[in-house]
Amino acid sequence: MRAKGFTGLLIILLGSVLLTISCSSEVDPSTANSPSAAPTVPPSSPTTPAPEFTSTPDIFQAIFDALQDEGINVEHQVGNADGGWGLIVGGVEVPNAHFDENGQAFHIQIGDELMNIPASEVPDRLRTTEDGVLVFMDAGGNAIAGFGPNITAEKLAGRWFVESEVIGTAENPVVIGNTWQSYIDWIGAEKIFYDPFPEDVYYPESDKIWRDYATNEGYEDAEANGGFSGYSPFGLLPRAELWRSPFRHGVNYKILEPNEEDGRTSYTLIEAEQVLDPADRLHIQELNYVNLSEVYKTLEEAIRAAKRHSYYSGEGFYMLPAYYHMHRDFLEKYPRLENNFLFLEEFGYLTPDGEVDQARLEAMVMDMLETGHISPEMERLWWLSAYKTINEERVDG
């Protein structure tokens, strides 16, 4: 009897233990989300994919903040098959440029050349311009290449472009396409490759500038007027100091191809002139000029004309806008310049009766002479040119 009683008691105790174990394996709903309630999970196998970043790693934060101040955003795995961090400018993904995943380097490919630079240098090597162009620079701050998120010109759109593709010389002008928009796009692209003016660049007091330069009036009295006349509205410099001139004519020679839909049946030679902004010598601005007396039926004729005009890129010559010729009767004498009406209309410089608003054009030019500032529409218009000089030897000779 005692043996049977002991056996029965053992069975009862064993059953109690099993019941206790069974109950302890159930998860209490009140602690289901508690870390202490989570069951033990064996370590992940080596083939488990690493999770993607959901926030910016600390190593990047200062770099990304500096870029964002320039209007450059950074996003994880944007168009990069190998991962990393891509650039976004103007809502557009920048091609062939990204930080690697671990934040140690920045990779950028321009043409056939792949460059790798320390990530910490990037804020000093990338900037955006007032025209919205992203510029990649060397360590000295010189532009290596540009990317325009809003540029649609066929020769520049959607990729990094370099100086040799954008800047033309009198001996080798650059052909920019055949649309009005390609001309506008080119302005934003070419300006990134212009050098700023030197620290001791010359600029006269605004009240001395000869504003009535429609003729060469005052030429004989230039010496008495301190060098200022209709022939030299900005005064004169010694030949040895011409590098201080606030004008650089011929910084780019570009040719716009014919386009009958735009009213152009011939090639257009456009000469760009860089003009100092006296309020900020590092600010790049320009004027664009066309010649009214020549029509170029072939590309070769336009190139030959560029070589002839290169004379005015030296010897202290520069151009000022001949706004007084920008009236309908005068322009209609030269069919190639009728395209100017498209520009003038686009920028609102035609009166309701279809005439050019001379008062507005003159006010624009007078403001430039007063302040040195060139407005965006003034920069984009095609100007007829008035040749002037700042070379005192040219006047004396």
C-alpha positions as CSV (number, residue, x, y, z in Angstrom):
1,M,0.0,0.0,0.0
2,R,2.8,2.3,0.9
3,A,4.5,1.6,-2.5
4,K,1.3,2.3,-4.4
5,G,0.7,5.6,-2.4
6,F,4.2,6.8,-3.1
7,T,3.9,6.0,-6.8
8,G,0.6,7.9,-7.0
9,L,2.1,10.9,-5.2
10,L,5.0,10.9,-7.6
11,I,2.7,10.9,-10.6
12,I,0.7,13.9,-9.1
13,L,3.9,15.9,-8.5
14,L,5.3,15.2,-12.0
15,G,2.0,16.3,-13.6
16,S,2.2,19.5,-11.6
17,V,5.7,20.2,-12.9
18,L,4.7,19.6,-16.5
19,L,1.7,21.9,-16.1
20,T,3.9,24.6,-14.7
21,I,6.3,24.4,-17.6
22,S,3.4,24.4,-20.1
23,C,1.9,27.5,-18.7
24,S,5.3,29.4,-18.5
25,S,5.7,29.1,-22.3
26,E,2.7,31.2,-23.0
27,V,3.3,35.0,-23.5
28,D,1.5,37.4,-21.3
29,P,-0.3,39.9,-23.5
30,S,0.5,42.7,-21.2
31,T,4.3,42.2,-21.8
32,A,4.2,41.1,-25.4
33,N,6.1,44.2,-26.7
34,S,8.6,44.2,-23.9
35,P,12.2,43.4,-24.9
36,S,12.5,41.1,-21.8
37,A,9.5,39.1,-23.1
38,A,11.1,38.4,-26.5
39,P,12.2,34.9,-27.0
40,T,15.9,34.2,-27.6
41,V,16.7,34.2,-31.4
42,P,19.8,32.6,-32.8
43,P,22.4,34.9,-34.5
44,S,21.6,36.0,-38.1
45,S,23.4,34.0,-40.7
46,P,26.1,35.8,-42.7
47,T,23.8,36.0,-45.8
48,T,21.2,38.2,-44.0
49,P,21.0,41.6,-46.0
50,A,22.2,44.7,-44.1
51,P,19.3,47.1,-43.4
52,E,19.3,50.3,-45.4
53,F,20.0,53.6,-43.7
54,T,16.8,55.4,-42.6
55,S,18.7,58.5,-41.3
56,T,21.8,60.4,-42.0
57,P,24.9,58.9,-40.4
58,D,26.8,61.3,-38.1
59,I,29.9,61.1,-40.2
60,F,27.9,62.8,-43.1
61,Q,25.9,65.3,-41.2
62,A,28.2,68.3,-41.3
63,I,29.1,67.6,-45.0
64,F,25.4,67.3,-46.0
65,D,24.5,70.4,-44.1
66,A,27.1,72.4,-45.9
67,L,26.0,71.1,-49.3
68,Q,22.4,71.9,-48.5
69,D,23.3,75.5,-47.9
70,E,24.4,75.6,-51.5
71,G,21.1,74.1,-52.7
72,I,22.6,70.6,-53.1
73,N,20.6,67.8,-51.4
74,V,21.9,64.3,-50.8
75,E,19.8,61.1,-50.8
76,H,20.6,57.5,-50.0
77,Q,21.0,55.1,-53.0
78,V,19.8,57.5,-55.6
79,G,20.5,56.0,-59.0
80,N,23.7,54.3,-57.8
81,A,23.7,50.5,-58.3
82,D,26.5,50.1,-55.8
83,G,24.7,52.0,-53.1
84,G,26.1,55.2,-51.6
85,W,24.6,58.7,-51.5
86,G,23.6,60.6,-54.6
87,L,23.2,64.3,-55.3
88,I,20.0,66.2,-56.1
89,V,20.0,69.7,-57.6
90,G,16.9,71.5,-58.6
91,G,15.0,68.4,-58.1
92,V,17.1,66.5,-60.6
93,E,19.5,63.6,-59.9
94,V,23.1,64.6,-60.7
95,P,24.7,62.0,-63.0
96,N,27.9,60.1,-62.3
97,A,28.5,61.6,-58.8
98,H,28.0,60.1,-55.4
99,F,29.5,59.5,-51.9
100,D,30.3,55.9,-51.1
101,E,28.4,54.0,-48.4
102,N,30.9,54.5,-45.6
103,G,31.4,58.2,-46.1
104,Q,35.1,58.1,-46.8
105,A,35.1,59.3,-50.5
106,F,33.2,61.1,-53.2
107,H,33.3,59.7,-56.7
108,I,32.6,61.8,-59.9
109,Q,33.1,60.8,-63.5
110,I,33.5,63.5,-66.1
111,G,33.9,62.1,-69.6
112,D,36.3,59.2,-69.4
113,E,37.9,60.5,-66.2
114,L,36.9,59.1,-62.8
115,M,38.0,61.2,-59.8
116,N,37.9,60.1,-56.2
117,I,38.3,62.8,-53.5
118,P,37.9,62.7,-49.7
119,A,34.4,63.4,-48.7
120,S,35.5,66.2,-46.3
121,E,36.7,68.2,-49.3
122,V,33.4,68.1,-51.2
123,P,31.8,71.3,-49.7
124,D,34.8,73.3,-51.0
125,R,34.6,71.6,-54.4
126,L,30.9,72.0,-55.3
127,R,28.8,75.2,-55.6
128,T,25.7,76.4,-57.4
129,T,25.4,79.6,-59.4
130,E,22.7,82.1,-59.7
131,D,21.7,80.4,-63.0
132,G,21.2,77.1,-61.1
133,V,24.3,75.4,-62.6
134,L,26.2,72.9,-60.3
135,V,29.9,73.5,-60.6
136,F,32.7,71.0,-59.7
137,M,36.0,72.7,-59.0
138,D,39.6,71.8,-58.4
139,A,41.3,72.4,-55.1
140,G,42.2,76.0,-56.2
141,G,38.6,76.9,-56.9
142,N,38.7,76.8,-60.7
143,A,35.8,75.2,-62.5
144,I,36.4,71.8,-63.9
145,A,32.9,70.9,-65.1
146,G,29.3,72.0,-64.8
147,F,25.9,70.4,-64.7
148,G,22.7,72.3,-65.4
149,P,19.5,70.6,-64.1
150,N,17.4,72.9,-66.2
151,I,19.5,73.1,-69.3
152,T,17.8,71.7,-72.3
153,A,20.4,72.6,-75.0
154,E,21.1,69.3,-76.9
155,K,24.9,69.6,-76.5
156,L,24.8,70.2,-72.8
157,A,21.7,68.6,-71.3
158,G,21.7,65.8,-68.8
159,R,25.5,65.5,-68.3
160,W,28.6,67.2,-67.0
161,F,30.2,69.6,-69.5
162,V,33.7,71.0,-69.6
163,E,35.3,74.3,-70.8
164,S,36.4,73.1,-74.2
165,E,32.8,72.2,-75.1
166,V,31.4,75.6,-74.0
167,I,34.0,78.3,-74.7
168,G,35.0,79.2,-78.2
169,T,37.8,81.4,-79.5
170,A,37.9,83.7,-82.5
171,E,40.0,81.0,-84.3
172,N,37.6,78.2,-83.2
173,P,34.1,79.5,-82.3
174,V,31.8,77.1,-80.5
175,V,28.6,76.1,-82.3
176,I,25.8,76.1,-79.7
177,G,22.8,74.7,-81.6
178,N,19.9,76.3,-83.4
179,T,17.3,77.2,-80.8
180,W,16.7,80.4,-78.9
181,Q,16.7,78.3,-75.7
182,S,20.1,76.8,-76.5
183,Y,21.5,80.4,-76.5
184,I,19.9,81.2,-73.1
185,D,21.2,77.9,-71.7
186,W,24.7,78.6,-72.9
187,I,24.9,81.9,-70.9
188,G,24.6,80.0,-67.6
189,A,27.0,77.4,-68.8
190,E,29.8,79.6,-70.1
191,K,29.9,82.0,-67.1
192,I,31.2,79.3,-64.8
193,F,34.4,79.2,-66.8
194,Y,35.1,83.0,-66.7
195,D,37.8,84.2,-64.3
196,P,36.8,86.9,-61.8
197,F,38.3,90.3,-62.2
198,P,41.5,91.1,-60.2
199,E,41.4,92.9,-56.8
200,D,42.7,96.2,-58.2
201,V,40.5,96.3,-61.3
202,Y,39.8,99.8,-62.5
203,Y,36.3,101.4,-62.4
204,P,35.7,105.1,-62.6
205,E,33.3,107.1,-60.4
206,S,29.9,106.8,-62.0
207,D,29.4,110.5,-62.4
208,K,32.5,110.6,-64.7
209,I,31.3,108.0,-67.1
210,W,30.3,109.6,-70.5
211,R,26.7,108.5,-70.9
212,D,25.9,110.1,-74.2
213,Y,28.2,107.8,-76.2
214,A,26.0,107.5,-79.3
215,T,28.6,109.6,-81.1
216,N,32.3,110.2,-80.5
217,E,31.5,113.6,-79.2
218,G,34.2,115.0,-76.9
219,Y,37.0,113.0,-78.5
220,E,39.1,116.2,-79.0
221,D,38.5,117.2,-75.4
222,A,39.3,113.8,-73.9
223,E,42.5,115.0,-72.3
224,A,40.8,118.0,-70.7
225,N,38.0,115.7,-69.5
226,G,40.4,113.3,-67.8
227,G,40.2,110.9,-70.7
228,F,36.4,110.6,-70.7
229,S,34.6,111.2,-74.1
230,G,32.1,109.6,-76.4
231,Y,35.0,107.5,-77.8
232,S,36.2,106.5,-74.3
233,P,33.2,106.7,-72.0
234,F,35.0,104.9,-69.1
235,G,38.2,107.0,-69.3
236,L,41.6,105.8,-70.2
237,L,44.4,103.5,-68.9
238,P,48.0,103.3,-69.9
239,R,48.8,100.4,-72.2
240,A,50.7,98.6,-69.4
241,E,47.5,98.6,-67.2
242,L,45.0,97.4,-69.7
243,W,44.6,94.2,-67.7
244,R,42.8,96.4,-65.1
245,S,40.0,97.2,-67.6
246,P,36.5,96.5,-66.3
247,F,35.7,95.0,-69.7
248,R,36.9,91.7,-71.3
249,H,35.6,91.5,-74.8
250,G,35.6,88.2,-76.7
251,V,35.5,85.9,-73.7
252,N,33.4,83.6,-75.8
253,Y,32.8,83.4,-79.6
254,K,29.7,81.3,-80.3
255,I,27.7,80.6,-83.4
256,L,23.9,80.0,-83.5
257,E,22.8,77.9,-86.4
258,P,19.9,78.8,-88.7
259,N,16.4,78.0,-87.7
260,E,13.6,79.1,-90.0
261,E,11.0,78.5,-87.3
262,D,12.8,81.2,-85.2
263,G,13.0,83.5,-88.2
264,R,16.7,82.9,-88.8
265,T,17.9,81.8,-92.2
266,S,21.6,82.4,-91.6
267,Y,24.3,81.8,-89.0
268,T,24.6,84.2,-86.2
269,L,28.0,85.1,-84.7
270,I,27.6,86.2,-81.0
271,E,30.5,87.8,-79.2
272,A,30.3,87.7,-75.4
273,E,31.8,90.4,-73.2
274,Q,32.4,90.0,-69.5
275,V,31.6,93.2,-67.5
276,L,32.7,94.1,-64.0
277,D,30.1,94.4,-61.3
278,P,31.8,97.1,-59.1
279,A,29.8,96.0,-56.1
280,D,31.3,92.5,-56.3
281,R,34.2,91.7,-58.5
282,L,33.6,88.0,-58.1
283,H,30.1,88.2,-59.5
284,I,30.2,87.0,-63.1
285,Q,28.1,88.9,-65.6
286,E,28.2,89.5,-69.4
287,L,26.7,91.2,-72.4
288,N,26.1,89.6,-75.8
289,Y,26.6,91.3,-79.2
290,V,25.8,90.6,-82.8
291,N,26.9,92.4,-85.9
292,L,24.2,94.0,-88.0
293,S,26.1,94.5,-91.2
294,E,27.0,91.0,-92.1
295,V,25.0,87.9,-93.1
296,Y,26.6,84.5,-92.9
297,K,25.1,81.9,-95.1
298,T,27.6,79.2,-94.2
299,L,29.3,78.2,-91.0
300,E,32.7,78.9,-92.7
301,E,31.6,82.5,-93.3
302,A,30.7,82.9,-89.6
303,I,34.1,81.5,-88.5
304,R,36.0,83.8,-90.8
305,A,34.0,86.8,-89.4
306,A,35.0,85.7,-85.8
307,K,38.7,85.9,-86.8
308,R,38.2,89.4,-88.2
309,H,36.4,90.6,-85.2
310,S,39.1,89.3,-82.8
311,Y,40.9,92.6,-83.3
312,Y,38.5,94.1,-80.9
313,S,39.3,91.5,-78.2
314,G,42.6,93.3,-77.5
315,E,44.2,96.7,-77.6
316,G,41.9,98.0,-74.9
317,F,38.7,97.9,-77.0
318,Y,35.3,97.0,-75.5
319,M,31.7,97.3,-76.5
320,L,28.7,99.2,-75.1
321,P,25.1,98.5,-76.1
322,A,24.0,100.6,-79.1
323,Y,20.4,100.7,-77.7
324,Y,19.6,103.8,-79.9
325,H,19.7,101.6,-83.0
326,M,17.2,99.1,-81.5
327,H,14.1,100.4,-83.2
328,R,11.9,98.6,-85.7
329,D,12.7,100.5,-88.8
330,F,16.4,100.1,-88.3
331,L,16.3,96.4,-87.4
332,E,14.0,95.6,-90.4
333,K,16.7,96.7,-92.7
334,Y,18.7,93.6,-91.7
335,P,16.5,90.5,-92.0
336,R,18.9,88.4,-89.8
337,L,18.2,90.8,-86.9
338,E,14.5,90.5,-87.1
339,N,15.0,87.6,-84.7
340,N,15.7,90.3,-82.1
341,F,12.0,91.0,-82.0
342,L,11.5,87.5,-80.7
343,F,13.9,88.3,-77.8
344,L,12.4,91.7,-77.2
345,E,8.9,90.4,-77.2
346,E,9.9,87.5,-74.9
347,F,11.2,90.0,-72.3
348,G,8.3,92.4,-72.7
349,Y,10.2,95.2,-74.5
350,L,7.7,95.8,-77.3
351,T,5.0,98.4,-77.0
352,P,1.4,97.5,-77.8
353,D,1.8,98.8,-81.4
354,G,4.8,96.5,-82.0
355,E,7.5,99.1,-81.6
356,V,10.6,98.6,-79.5
357,D,10.2,100.3,-76.1
358,Q,13.2,102.6,-76.4
359,A,12.7,104.2,-73.1
360,R,13.0,100.9,-71.2
361,L,16.1,99.9,-73.1
362,E,17.8,103.2,-72.5
363,A,16.8,103.0,-68.8
364,M,18.4,99.6,-68.6
365,V,21.6,100.7,-70.1
366,M,21.8,103.9,-67.9
367,D,21.3,101.8,-64.8
368,M,24.2,99.6,-65.9
369,L,26.4,102.8,-66.3
370,E,25.2,104.0,-62.9
371,T,25.5,100.8,-60.9
372,G,27.5,98.4,-63.0
373,H,24.7,95.8,-62.5
374,I,23.5,93.9,-65.6
375,S,20.0,92.5,-65.2
376,P,19.1,88.9,-66.4
377,E,17.1,90.2,-69.4
378,M,19.9,92.6,-70.4
379,E,22.3,89.8,-70.2
380,R,20.2,87.6,-72.6
381,L,19.3,90.2,-75.2
382,W,21.2,90.4,-78.4
383,W,22.8,93.9,-78.4
384,L,24.0,95.9,-81.4
385,S,27.5,97.2,-80.5
386,A,29.2,100.5,-80.1
387,Y,33.0,100.0,-80.2
388,K,34.9,102.1,-77.6
389,T,38.4,102.1,-76.1
390,I,40.1,102.4,-72.7
391,N,43.6,102.4,-74.2
392,E,45.1,105.9,-73.9
393,E,47.6,105.1,-76.7
394,R,44.7,104.3,-79.0
395,V,43.4,107.8,-78.4
396,D,46.8,109.5,-78.7
397,G,47.6,107.5,-81.8
